[in-house]
Amino acid sequence: MSSLPLDADGHLYVFAYGSLIWRPDFVHLGQESAVLRGYHRRFCLTSRHYRGTPETPGLVLGLDRGGTCRGVAFRVCPDAAPEVLDYLEARENVNGEMVYDRRLLPLRLGSGREVRGIAYVANRSHPAYCRPCEASTAETIARGRGQAGTNLDYLLNTARQLASMGLRDSRLERLVKLATAEVTCGQPA
């Protein structure tokens, strides 16, 4: 078990910044707000599976370099860690496409405690990595639909969950307004 990315307290911590916040789908002992420094949340990965198709890709969130990201840290018991890590790897890197790099990074929990937890960081060398402007991001989100639903639902669910926890993300809030307006403008009269 020593090769597992566990914190000194013996637990696995998983940092969630997107859909993992509202749909973790793995066994955990609890969750707490957390801050990750050195990365920010951004729609920077094209999605041809969950929120788009090969013909009309959507966008999903990734952690990109610079800034700070507020999210959730899930605490997982060490016995469940191997299964949770396997699940997360399959979920985040669909079909073995390494769009995310799993990294062990320092997190500051809402309680003030510092732990080391895993986070999935956007792989800047993968062809799915992109940095579209805000207007293009909103347009892509407005039209994206994949196996897991619409891209707009993904954005709205993430923004709502963060807001319900008192974690504001002004970039996501702007995207909600832009993408919602894009969908409204695209509706037939």
N, C-alpha and C positions, 0 to 999 in steps of 0.2 A: 504493500500500500504506500510505500515511501515515494513511489514515482507519481502518485496522484498529486494534482495541484491543490493541496489542502493548505489552509491557513495554519498558523502556529497553534490555534485552539483545536485543531483536529477536524474542522468542518470544511466542506467545499462551499465557497460563495460564488454565486452566479450573478453577474451584473446584467440587468435588463434595462433596455432603453427604448424598445419598440414593442412589438407584439408579445414578446415574452412577459411584459408587465401585465397585460390583461389576459394572456392565454399561455401560461407557462407549461401546462401539460406534463409536469414531472413532479414527483414526490419531493416535498421540502418540509422543513421544520418550522419555517416562518419567513417573513420578509420584513424589510426595513428600508426606508429611503436611504439613498447613498449618493455620494458625489465621486465622480471620476475626473481627475485633472489630466490635462494634456490631450484630450479628445473632445469632440463635439458631435452631437447627433445631426445627421444630414441624409437627405435622400440622394445617395450617391452610387447606388447599385441598380442596374437594370434587372428586372424580374421577368423571366420568360415562363415561370411556373406559377408561383403563388399569386402574384398580382398583375400578371400580364401573360402574353403568349409570344411565341417566336415572331409572329407577324406584327403584333402590337405590344411591344414590351411595356411593362409598368416600371415603377421605381419602388425600391424598399430602402429602409433606413440602414445606415452603417455608422460606425464610429470613424470619424475622419480626424486627421491630425489637427492639433491646436484647440485651445479653449478649455471649456469645462462642460461636463454633461451630468445632469441630475437625473437619477432613475431609481431603480429598486435593486437591492441585493437580496437574493434568496439564499437561505442557509440550508445546506443539505448534509445529512449525516454521512459519515465516511463509508458506511456499508453500502449506501445507495449511490455513491459517487461514480463508480464505473458505469453503471447503467444510465445515469443521468448524462454523463459525458458522451456516451455513445449516442443517446437520443439527440442531444444538442448538435453533435457533429452531423448527424443525418439530416436534421431539420435545417440547420444553417447553411450547410454546404450540400445542397440537393444534388443527387446523382454524382457525388464526388467532386463536383466543381468547387474549387477552393476559392470562393469569392470572399470568404472571411478567414482571417487568421485568429486562432484562439490564443489569447495572451493572458498571462498571470500578472495582474496589475494591482497597485495599492488603491483601496477604496476607503473613503471616510463615511462611516455609517451615520444615520441621523442621531444616534445616541452619542456621537463624538468619537467612538472607537475606530481605530484603523485596522483593517484586515486586508489580506491579499485575496483577490477573487479573479475568476476568469471573466473575460469579456471578448466578444467577437468583434474584431476590428476589420474595417474594409480593407481588402487586399488591393492596393493601388496598382499592382502590376497585372491584375486580371482584366480581360476585355470588358467585363460587366461594369467596371468602375467608370464613373462619369461625374462631372461637376456642372450640371446644367444650371442656367440662370433661373431665378425664381419664377419668372413667367413660364418658361419651358417646363419647369418642374410641375407647376400647377396644371398646365395643359395635359401633361402626361398622366398625372394622377387622376384628372377628371375623366380620362377615357380608358384607363387601365382596368382590366378584369382578367382574373386568372382562376386557378383551381381553388384558391382560398377565398375568393370573393373579389369585390371591387377594390381598386386602389384607394378610392375616396373613403371607403369604410375603414381601411387600415389607418389612414391619416386621422380620421375622426375618432376612432376608438383610442388611438394612442394619445391624441390631444385631450380627450375627455378624461381618460384615466389619470394622466399627469395632473390635470386641473383638479380632479377630485382629491388628489393627494397634496394639493397646495404647491405643486411643482410647475411653475410657469415656464413655457418655452415660447418666447416671442416669435421666433422663426416659424415654428409649427402653427402658431395662431394666425400669422399672416398667410401661410399656405392654405389654411382652412378657408379663409375668406376668399382668396384667389381661386382655389379649386372649386369651391361651392358656386362662385359666380360663373366660372367656366362651364360647369354642368348646367346651371340655370340658363345661361345664354344659348347653350346647345340644344335645349328642349324645343320641340316643335310647338308652334303657336296654336 
